[in-house]
Amino acid sequence: MRLARHFRLSLRRVFLRPANIPAVIALCVVVSAAIFAERQNYDVFLHDQRTEVLNELSLIRSRLEGNINADMQLVRGLVSVISTEPDMDQTRFSSLAASLFVTQHELINVAAAPDLVVSLIHPLKGNQQALGLDYNQNAAQRDAALKARDTRQLVLAGPVDLVQGGTGFIGRFPVFLDRPDGGTRFWGMVSTVIDAEKLFVASGLGADTPLDIAITGKDASGPDGPQFYGSDTILQNNPVTAIVTLPSGSWQLSAIPEGGWSATPDNLWIIRGFSLLAGLLVVVPILAAGWLIGERYGYLRKLQASRNELQRLSQRLELALRTSEIGVWENDLTREKLYWDARMRVLYDAPATEPVTLKDWSRRLHPEDFERATEEFRIAVETGEQYHSVFRIVLDNGEIRTVRAMGAVYEDEQGKKRIIGVNWDISRDVKRNAQLQHERAVSEARNTELESTRARLEYNALHDSLTGLPNRRYLDELLAGRSDLEFAPDTSMGLLHIDLDRFKQINDTLGHAAGDAMLVHTANVLLQNVRNTDFVARIGGDEFVVVSLSETNEQHLGDLANRIVEQMRLPVVYQGRECRFGVSVGIACHTGGNPQDLLINADIALYRAKKEGRNGYRFFSKSLHSAAINAKRIADEILIGIEQNQFVAHYQGQFDSATCTVTGVEALARWQHPEKGLLTPDVFINIAEDLNVMAEIDRMVLEHSLAQMKKWQRAGTPVPRVAVNVSARRLRDENLVASLSKLKIKPGTVAFELVESIFLDDNDDLVTWNIDRIKDLGIDIEIDDFGTGYASIVSLMQLRPKRLKIDRQLVFPANESANQRELVRSIVTIGTSLGIETVAEGIETMDHARIMHDLGCTTLQGYALARPMSGRDFTRFMRENNGRAASAA
């Protein structure tokens, strides 16, 4: 204890000697400088880490914003087309949407949901399970869809689990259609799915990034939203953040270096070694040389430290100016010389090398800000106070920028007055602040209305605004047992699905106001015929539902449906005019099980009631259910058959009426079913028309026929001409002529058979234009089944077809009826006078062939001459029977 005390006293005497005081001071300075240098080195090291992370994170943010905005921009064009073509089908939709997938993108699919039910999608393959998705029923996607509808703006939601599998971000574009009264109505939604994984990889969020990144703000809810990417430990480790601006909100990126922040600079021991060496170099010489040398050395050391600090500060200032895009300027007020750095020249769009003056600045000032800005500059110069101003400048190209300027007046070493300052572009901040102010005002206004409108919104959400009846949502809640109308699971229940007949004609002829009046009338009729315990709802445009919840049997439901049908047949007077329409009713009964199946079963019965002639009702039965399932199965098989090219052509010969030589063939569609064999059109044509795929089948038959024509040519049995059927839908295809041009059809070798009902006098311009272009390609036009439709002489003169095919219903009785023969003769005479050839179909006997020849028909077709057969069989027929057919004539 005494020894330690003696040692401390000895050290105190040594260091407190006057000659050693400079050494003590120098030692303290060295230690302080070492601590300061180490701290500064750590700050610089940490700053460099965060700067590197920020630079990398800013690049990722820019890629995310660019990729998302680019994907959304691809879909905006499709939304604009849908607003002008709200009734487009899947084929048209796929044709438009396919162009979006040509460029590099992260899109999985694009879907359209009229009335918030997905019915159009591209690509269809792989996404069929998304068809029929009802956003109103999908809890995961309903809020985002309704938000897009209510705000009338694009809403980006996600990431979400997709129906077809995987995760993605869904952009939803609301589509509104103009109404005749000047307003708009909500049509539905166009949504696009961005592959989340592909988006992240394309934006740099892959394994190669040197950062650990977390993303918050699911459904574009901003920094306070839920985290959906990365580890939550990143948010707890002082991350660098960046905001990703989205079309309907934002995300926050949070990042730290991979593995976390490094706490130890790489040059730590170099700094410490340097500090130790500096201490030795300072203290030892001072102790050796005395107080004067120590004092001089301390001064030099301090001076060097100041220089180093000045250099570091200069480097920081230069880095800050470069990264913040701030321009520096200096004005020599005595000699009126102005200096702008490179950033100032970019800001003012000034030449890079030419000298600038104060006039160059003043001529850029916006006329409305000129007087104020120049006055603020003058006052700062005269008073010597801090210069601060915000003004607008106008560039030569007309662009307007908002600039913030700051400066200070000083005198240089020669006593000359100068002012130095900085400028930076705050245009985006001004615009963003204005937008935020506007959005804040809108938000506050909406909040004030929220309480007063809540009850009305709740009511409107469950009721139809026109008729006041419950809507589809209310019905769904009723059937799901979530409404205020309670019923036991075993309650006897009946449901009538009611659809108006000929309602569209009233809308088209008298306007939508008349249609609305008819809907209100229908609601009143239903309410007058049901009991107080029954439930009546309007679930669609012209669709209603009646649910009977007590003492329900088929007799009661049938009587109710019959009363409704009879009363709806009565004319309704609207503005002095009688409106006549009717209803079709589908009825389903329920005594247990799932009540929600009732609407599906009633819809099946309604479909059958409409098929059977409308203005009636039909009960659901097991046979109807089986028929619906069978139709659904056939529809699925038809789509698979189209994908697998199962539809082929069979050929029925056409013969010269005088020589019985083959003048051509008619290509007939056949389905080569993998299990049921060869099927004729009566099995699939109605369902194919409902699926809107007849145009695709027609295209496949045409391609098969062209290939077969080449085979007949190579086999030495050439067929002069092939006639193929073309559906009305295909004639309305804008790309029809372009696709036909690629086939390079030899003129006169192909004829298109068009059903007579297409060619009314008021047919649309697109059909007329397509027909004219088809003729220009050398393809003949024939009218099929002539005499059973509505074609007029005027339409024949306008169309100028190559041939008329007289329907078999007119040909068959001609051998027994003189009147029928005169009718055929009249058709032939009309055709001859217009330069149109005539083809007689349905030649069942050689008597028919002789009579049609005598009546002037140029071409014959029927079972008496040749049945439909495959291309190979027709080749054999040509070789074996051509001569015999000629002799028989």
Secondary structure, 3 states (H helix, E strand, C coil): CHHHHHHHHHHHHHHCCHHHHHHHHHHHHHHHHHHHHHHHHHHHHHHHHHHHHHHHHHHHHHHHHHHHHHHHHHHHHHHHHHHHCCCCCHHHHHHHHHHHHCCCCCEEEEEEEECCECCEEECCCCCHHHCCCECCCCHHHHHHHHHHHHHCCCEEEEEEECCCCCEEEEEEEEEEEECCCCCEEEEEEEEEEEEHHHHHHHCCCCCCCCEEEEEECHHHECCCCCEEECCCCHHHCCCEEEEEEECCEEEEEEEEECCCCCCCCCCHHHHHHHHHHHHHHHHHHHHHHCHHHHHHHHHHHHHHHHHHHHHHHHHHHHHHHHHHCCEEEEEECCCCEEEECHHHHHHCCCCCCCCECHHHHHHHECCCCHHHHHHHHHHHHHHCCCEEEEEEEECCCCCEEEEEEEEEEEECCCCCEEEEEEEEECHHHHHHHHHHHHHHHHHHHHHHHHHHHHHHHHHHHHECCCCCCECHHHHHHHHCCCCCCCCCCCCCEEEEEEEEECHHHHHHHHCHHHHHHHHHHHHHHHHHHCCCCCEEEECCCCEEEEEECCCCCHHHHHHHHHHHHHHHHCCEEECCEEECCEEEEEEEEECCCCCCHHHHHHHHHHHHHHHCCCCCEEECCHHHHHHHHHHHHHHHHHHHHHHCCCEEEEEEEEEECCCCCEEEEEEEEEEEECCCEEECHHHHHHHHHHCCCHHHHHHHHHHHHHHHHHHHHHCCCCCCCEEEECCHHHHCCCCHHHHHHHHCCCCCCEEEEEEHHHCCCCCCHHHHHHHHHHHHCCCEEEEEEECCCCCCHHHHHHHCCCEEEECHHHHHHHHCCHHHHHHHHHHHHHHHHCCCEEEECCCCCHHHHHHHHHCCCCEECCCCCCCCECHHHHHHHHHHHHHHHHHHC
